[in-house]
Amino acid sequence: MRYGVLGSFEVSSGDERVVVGRPRRLALLGYLLLNANRFVSTEQVVDALWGERPPASARGQVHTALSELRKVLGACGGDPLSSRSGAYRLAVGESAFDVTVFRRFVGQARGRFGAGDPQSAARLVREGLALWRGEALTGVEAAFAGPVRVRLEEERFAAHELLADADLALGRHHQLVPELTALLDAFPTREGVAERLMLALFRSDRPGDALAVFARVRARLAQELGIDPGEGLRTLQQQILNADPALKRQDPTGTAPPTGRTAPDPRGAPAQPVAASVGGPAQLPAATADFTGRQAELHTLTELLEAAAQGRAPRVAVVSGMGGVGKTALAVQAAEGMSHRFPDGQLYVDLHGFGAGRPRTAQDVLAGFLADLDPSNNSAIPEHPEDRAALLRSVLAERRVLLLLDNAHDAAQVLPFLPGTGHCAVIVTTRNTLTDLPGALHLFLDSLDVEEQRALLSRLCGPERIRQDPDGAMRLLAACAGLPLALRIIGARLASRPAWLPSVLVERLDSGPGRMRELTAGQLAVEATFDGSYTAMRDSEVEAEREAARAFRLLGLWPGQTLGVEAAAALLDRPAHRAAELLEALVDVHLLQTPAPMRYRFHDLLGEYAAEQVRREEPAGVRAAALLRSISWYTLALEDAFTAMNTGGQRPPALGVPCPAPVPRFRDNRDALHWCRQELPVLTEAIARAAHGPRPDLAWRLAVGLMGYAQTHSWAFDWEACLRTALRTAREHADPLGQAWTLRRLGAAHLLTARYEESVAALEAALVLFEELGDGASGASVLGSLSLATTDRDRSLAYARKAWEYYERTGDHRGRASALNSLAYALLLAEDYQGAEQRFQQALALARTESNLANTACMLANLGDALRGLGRQEEAFAALGEALEICEQLGDVVGTADLLDLTGRTHAHFGQWQQARTCFERILDLGRKYRLPDHVGKGRRGLDALPPARTDHWGSRKSAG
């Protein structure tokens, strides 16, 4: 597949053009392309397509468009569109998207120009510009499209300026004049274009025309913007008036522009003349030769440096991120590329804010900087740090100097070095956020995306190794989790072992406790890098930092999970507000990530590191107590969620212990289901971990409590695995109550997947245990479930009547609705439609009284089936229609599909073939959209049965409990 947006939207497969179709689908594809190879959430897509005012149906429209888009792209072979936890990702090859190819050509051109090869630079940038076919994203109407068009047009313009610089360096000024004249006509206030045109005219022996360009631009700037030309244009005008011979010189290397001409700009920002100067200190470390990715961040840094060099006040950029993420590499790359714009010097210092060694003091570093800037005046350096900082500001005020302050600990360590006025710039790298640094631009570096990771590994160990073992390479990338330091270590190890393929290293790296030890090569070590961040907090003299280090360790008990504030509060044994402060403190030093508001998780490698620290530094008793608090909290929260779901069934026994932290307040069924869906990964892990903890009963309590979620989200098979773990644990600890409840829920899980014999076996075993425990209410509820599970009509009716007799005898009202439903369903199986209708009406009245929407929908569905059997068509469809509305309101996809199946079969029963077909087609759409293979099968079978009509009763809703 190939995609083009630099003009009209084009998609092709091989030589064939692919028609994407509707405008909404086209806009969605455009947004996914611009975020290629990374997951974007439904919320992000809604914001991108509609902005601040999305329609109420926005999410539904997105899901529909995604389904349609998947069909279009899938028809071309492969499945480039994938989903994960409500997020979507479009896989796009390195050369398949014209924007990526354009940026690669221009980036290579800048590199060649900076390396003194303007010939290659001009060729590369022309190839990039040839990809443009008109205005970007033509035909795409969406909120994101306008800003993206502007940004892409800026990149295109910057490429034109880079091409002009290369052509000027090659002496092609005569050919440039008409091109730049046309460009300035289109963009009359672009000073960078005007400067290049003036220089080309001057070198073409047309100084009068060059000065006329200056006059025209000055008038246009005054008229449209109310400003004067910048310093660059004014300086160039004076040089032309003075016939400065330096302007005639052409430097074919493109690396040392003469006085007054524009310097090559590594990212295409409008360039300005550089004044001649005696060279100052040049302390920048060597740039990384195989620097890969980070193009957006590099562009942002370069623009900031250019703004500072033009005298629009000093600029400060803070590049932050976790250790090993590539902050210094990015900062040095940007600084090296723009060093020519700061001819009075480039200063560098490692402040040792994190890692080995004591942090550098302002006293010492200021003295060094002052001496470097004025070697002849060392005796005049004052003693007091504040005086030295003031002197540095004075020295920098009249100079163009770039300062790179690497590895800063906090804002206090940086403040003494900030210039007050002038043309200077400062780049700070840090593992902290430095939000209290005034006037700074903040750039956060996250892990590299998959394409950047693959490109870096390919450059480090050679593309042939990746082509020979692509699966092994992808597994290596997963093990390195997007961390550039880890990738460099792996690349170095592979490069030093030419006979090894990536898969050779995979087994030593792929998760497991040895990954930290394996990620070491020479002086590079991921664990040592993480040590610098962690030990700085652990060994701090500040109590709050030591407490944050403790939180980091204890969070290592859940290294692969995302936790909310309340869950973390239980784990840390701290009030919720204090837990939130500790979590945010860890985010500030990039030891923790926050993927969503008030949600926290580790980077994969940091999680493994934290797990190792908690094993090393916390006693076993402390670890066990923290896990018990955490799992108890999840158990209590799930109890409340089960209550809020109001399934109408019997509640499992309460845990009955004080809650270690506040649990969420669930407003309704939907709220509780959302919480379960969000916490499902940690809940399932908690079941497995509880089995080996001091309270093994928590395993079955959690597994049993997940019934409400499993019923509405087609999660029966995964739920069964959780229940089997819980049952094994209950048996190992001779816990009859746990066994009874787990077997009861296993019966419900089998019933949800139509495995009736297994359901009956589990329920009968549960019934025996409940009878031994003397729990009549639970036994009666199990009898009701047995009546639904058995396919023998007589046994079904006997089970249902026995359950109903218990409720009649005891006056227990809690399970009456479910018992009535079971009895009515048994009568329905026996084709006693009149008796079934009577009982369903009674059960429905109870469900409505209890405000139980899920049970109400179930009763209505079954009532509709009974009314079908009685031939009361209008009443049947009224009941089925109301049930369908409730399921859709609850977001119960499985229930909605079941109702559509029953409604479709009822339409078929009454000979309404078209209405039946519509229902079955909707089931197919839902089954494909939400990956429900059983319901896809139901939809196909329903369609295959049209016509003729079916006359028996089909698939009434069963309320397993």
PEMOFEN-V908702 format. One line per field, one symbol per residue. phi: phi as a letter, one per 20 degrees, with the letter a starting at -180 (. if undefined). psi: psi as a letter, one per 40 degrees, with the letter a starting at -180 (. if undefined). burial: # if it has 9 or more other C-alpha atoms within 8 Angstrom, else .. Layout:
phi=???
psi=???
burial=???
This chain:
phi=.ccccepffccbcmeefdefoggfffffffffffdgmcfcfgfffgffedmfcfffegfffffffffffffffffennbfdccalmccbdecfgdecffffgffgfffffffffencfffgfffffffffffcqfflgnedagffggfgffffffffffgfffffffffemeffffgfffffffffcfdefffgfffffffffemcfffffffgfffffffffedmcegfffffffgffffelgfffefddffmdcffgndfefdfcnfgecfdffbfgefcdffffffdgcmlfffffffffffffffenemgccdddcrffneoffgffffffffdffecfepcdcbeelfcofnfgfeggffffffffffbgecffeffefgfffffffffffgdcdcddddemeebfgfegfeffeboddccdddaedelfeefmeeddeedffffffffffffffdoffffffbffffffffffelmegfffffffffffecgeeegffeffedflmfeffffebbleebfffffggffffefeffefffffffffgfffffcfddddefffffffelcggffffffffffffdmebdcfbgmccbefgffffffffffffddfgffffffffgfffffffffgfffffflfnefffgffmcfefagefeefagfffffffffeggfffffffffgddfcffffffffffefgfffdcldffffgfffffffgffffdldffffffffgffffffffdmeffffffffffffgffffemefffffffgffffeefeefffgfffffffffffffemfefdfffffffffffffgemefffffffffffffffffelefffgfffffffffffgfemeffffffffffffffffffmeffffffffffffffgfgemeffffggfffffgfffffdldffffffffffffedfefedeeclffdefb
psi=iihhegaihhhihbehhhhdbidddddddddddefieihhiddddddddeaegiidedddddddddddddddddeehagehiihfeiihhhhideehdddddddddddddddddefgddddddddddddeeheahifhehhidddddddddddddddddddddddddddeffddddddddddddddgeehddddddddddddeeffddddddddddddddddddefiiiidddddddddddefhdddehhhedeegiiheihihheeeihiiihiiihhahgehihihdfhiafdddddddddddddddeefiiihhhhiiiheefdddddddddddedeegeeihiihhefdiaiiiiiiddddddddddddgdefdeehidhdddddddddddedeigihhhhifididddddeehidiafiihhhiieidfeehheihhhhhaiiidddddddddddehddddddgddddddddddefehddddddddddddegdehidddeddedgaieeddddghhbehhdddddddddddddeiehdddddddddddddeegdeihiidddddddefiidddddddddddddefeiigeihfhiiiidddddddddddddehiddddddddddddddddddddddddddfeeihhihidfiiheihiihhdaddddddddddeddddddddddddeaegeddddddddeedddddefffdddddddddddddddddefgdddddddddddddddddefgdddddddddddddddddefgddddddddddddddiehdddddddddddddddddeehededdddddddddddddefgdddddddddddddddddefgdddddddddddddddddeegdddddddddddddddddefgdddddddddddddddddeegdddddddddddddddddefgddddddddddddehiiiieiihfihhgh.
burial=..###########......#..#.#########.########..#######..#...##..##.######.###.....####...######...#######################.##########.##..####.#.####...#..##.##.#############.##..##..##.##......#############..##.###.##..##.###......#..######.##...#..#..######.##################.....##..#..#...#......##.###########.###############.###########.########.######...##.##.###.###.#....#..#...#.###..##.###.#############.##.####.##############.....#..#.#.####.###########..##..#..########################.....######.###...###..###...###.##########.#....#############.#.#############..#.###.##.##########....#################..#....##.#########################........###.#..#..#####.##.....###.######.#..##################.##..##.######.###...##################..##.##########.###...##.#############..#.##########.##.......##############...##.##########.###...##################..##.######.###.###.#.##################..##.###############..#..######.##.##..#......##.#.#
